[in-house]
Amino acid sequence: MGDSGQQAEEIELRAAEWVARLDGAPLSERETGALRAWLGEDPEHRAAFEEASATWRELGALRRDPGPLRAVVRPGRQGRQVSAARKAVRIGAVVGLLALAAGIARFQLGDPWLLVAADYRTAPGELRTVSLPDGSVVELGPSSAIALDYSEGERRVRLLAGEGFFSVAPRAGEESRPFVAEAAGGTTTALGTKFVIEENGTDAEVLAVEHQVEVATGAGRGVVLSPGQEVRYRRDGGLGRVHSRDVETATAWRRGLLVFDGARLGRVVETLNRYRRGRIVILDSALAQRRVSGVFPTRDLDDAIDTITTELGIGSRSIYPLITVLY
């Protein structure tokens, strides 16, 4: 990108920040003065600000019905194509503004709450191996966090976000405390040594890797898993059926690969978002149910997005480095 293009992008992002900021708490006198000064520095600043403001106003209609986004990217007369392309960029930008309203720090650092609550955490795309006080080891996936709550009665680890591969020090000798991993309102108690938990906010998936684990929901429902068995439970206490899953495929992220076999696009996007500092957003709930299969190296997920959009025949727009919209 040339200097002029980069400068234009910086102006647009700065304008987006101001518009998102104006939608929050009232500006202080200092902030008001800074905005006025920035608008007066260059006519391009005011033009970008007005464009961003217009995009923000379209948000209400977009959130109620994403259909207009599909309409503006349909092929048409040449004179309409330029306008459509511009509007498509603006609608992509509106979602970027939403992200900015939530705080750019969330994209760069993750959830600010985790900074306070977690004892160990990883950034987007980062893998980390954590040795616990009892000799157990947790391999944290990207955008993941744990908090320790060891006591005289048990060894409890809370998975606050993301994914963890647990290798548990057995109950032997002087170590008689059970090892309990908590996630999404449920618990996984190690009856053996190795298991994986993936926390998705409203639910969690548990996969037994070596020996057995006992999974219990907040509603008191429970099940014992043997190696190669997986179960999903919801935060509201619902417990899914136990099914078999290939352990090597499920833990491929430890080797720098993401493997999807008929996974819902919504779940695929949730996974990809843990590996990228920007966010991927799906505008259409029906689109989120489409199925995706493929093997993608984690070092080049832009290529994964291109492959998915091509295979599904869907469109995408990006506001680098903040957000990518799938429609």
TAVENUR-V262705 format. One record per pair of residues at least 12 apart in sequence whose ideal C-beta (glycine too) atoms are under 7 Angstrom apart, sorted by the first residue. I is the first residue (numbers start at 0). J is the second residue. D is the distance in whole Angstrom. If there is no record, write none. Layout:
i->[I,I]
j->[J,J]
d->[D,D]
This chain:
i->[10,10,10,11,14,14,14,14,15,15,15,15,15,16,17,17,18,18,18,18,18,19,19,19,22,22,23,51,54,54,54,54,55,55,57,57,58,61,61,65,65,65,68,68,68,69,71,71,71,72,72,87,88,91,91,91,91,92,94,94,94,95,95,95,98,98,98,106,106,106,106,107,109,109,109,110,113,113,113,116,116,117,117,117,117,118,118,118,119,119,119,120,120,121,121,121,121,123,123,123,123,123,123,124,124,124,125,126,126,126,126,127,131,132,133,133,133,134,135,135,135,135,135,136,137,137,137,138,138,138,139,139,140,140,140,140,140,141,141,141,142,142,142,143,143,143,143,144,144,144,145,145,145,145,146,152,153,153,153,154,154,154,155,155,156,157,158,158,158,158,158,160,161,161,162,162,162,163,164,164,164,165,165,165,166,166,167,167,169,180,182,182,182,183,183,183,183,184,184,185,185,185,185,185,185,186,187,187,187,188,188,189,190,190,190,190,191,191,191,191,192,192,193,193,194,194,194,194,195,195,195,199,201,201,202,202,202,202,203,204,204,205,205,205,206,206,206,206,207,207,207,207,207,208,208,209,210,211,211,211,212,214,214,216,216,216,217,218,220,220,222,222,224,227,227,227,228,228,229,229,252,255,255,255,256,256,256,257,257,257,258,259,259,259,260,261,261,262,262,263,263,263,264,264,264,264,264,265,265,265,267,268,271,271,274,274,275,276,277,277,277,277,278,279,279,280,280,280,281,282,282,283,286,286,289,291,293,304,308,313,313,314]
j->[43,44,47,47,44,47,48,51,51,92,95,96,99,99,34,48,48,51,52,55,96,96,99,100,55,100,100,96,89,92,93,96,93,96,90,93,93,90,93,282,283,326,90,282,326,326,83,86,87,87,314,316,316,316,317,318,324,318,280,322,324,318,321,322,278,321,322,276,277,278,321,276,122,123,142,160,144,159,160,146,159,144,145,146,159,145,146,147,139,144,145,143,144,139,141,142,143,141,142,273,274,275,276,141,274,275,141,138,139,140,141,139,147,149,154,168,174,168,165,166,167,168,178,166,156,163,165,163,164,253,161,163,161,162,163,252,273,161,273,274,160,161,273,160,161,162,163,159,160,161,157,158,159,163,159,176,176,177,179,176,178,179,179,181,180,181,180,181,182,196,198,198,198,273,195,196,197,196,195,250,253,180,193,194,192,193,189,192,192,196,196,198,203,198,202,203,234,217,234,203,214,215,216,217,232,215,205,212,214,212,213,212,210,211,212,213,209,210,211,212,209,210,208,209,206,207,208,212,208,249,250,269,233,234,231,232,233,234,232,229,231,224,229,230,229,244,246,249,224,225,226,227,228,226,246,226,226,223,224,225,224,230,232,232,236,238,236,236,236,238,238,241,241,243,244,246,241,243,242,244,297,296,297,298,294,296,297,270,295,297,294,291,292,293,292,290,292,290,291,287,288,290,281,286,287,289,291,281,287,288,291,281,300,303,297,300,300,320,320,321,322,323,322,323,325,322,324,325,325,324,326,326,313,325,311,307,306,323,325,325,326,326]
d->[6,6,5,5,7,4,5,4,5,7,6,5,5,6,6,6,7,4,5,5,6,5,4,4,7,6,7,7,5,5,5,7,6,6,7,6,5,6,6,4,6,6,5,6,5,6,5,5,5,5,6,6,6,3,7,6,5,6,5,5,5,4,5,5,6,5,5,5,6,7,6,6,7,7,6,7,5,6,6,6,6,4,6,6,6,6,5,5,7,7,5,7,4,5,6,6,5,5,5,6,6,6,5,5,5,7,6,7,7,7,7,5,7,6,5,5,6,4,7,6,5,5,7,4,7,5,6,7,4,6,7,5,5,4,7,6,7,7,4,5,6,5,4,6,3,6,6,4,5,6,6,6,6,6,6,6,5,5,6,5,5,7,5,6,5,5,6,7,4,5,5,6,6,6,7,7,4,6,5,6,6,6,7,5,6,5,4,5,6,6,5,4,4,5,6,4,5,4,4,6,7,6,5,6,5,5,5,5,5,7,5,6,6,4,6,6,6,2,5,7,5,6,4,4,6,5,6,5,6,7,6,6,6,5,6,6,5,6,6,6,5,7,7,6,4,6,7,5,4,6,5,7,5,6,6,6,7,6,6,6,5,6,7,5,5,5,5,3,7,4,7,6,7,6,7,6,5,6,6,4,7,6,5,7,6,6,7,6,5,6,5,5,6,6,5,5,6,7,5,7,6,7,7,6,5,5,5,6,4,7,5,6,6,7,5,6,6,6,5,5,6,6,5,5,6,6,5,7,5,6,5,6,6,7,6,6,6,6,7,6,7,5]
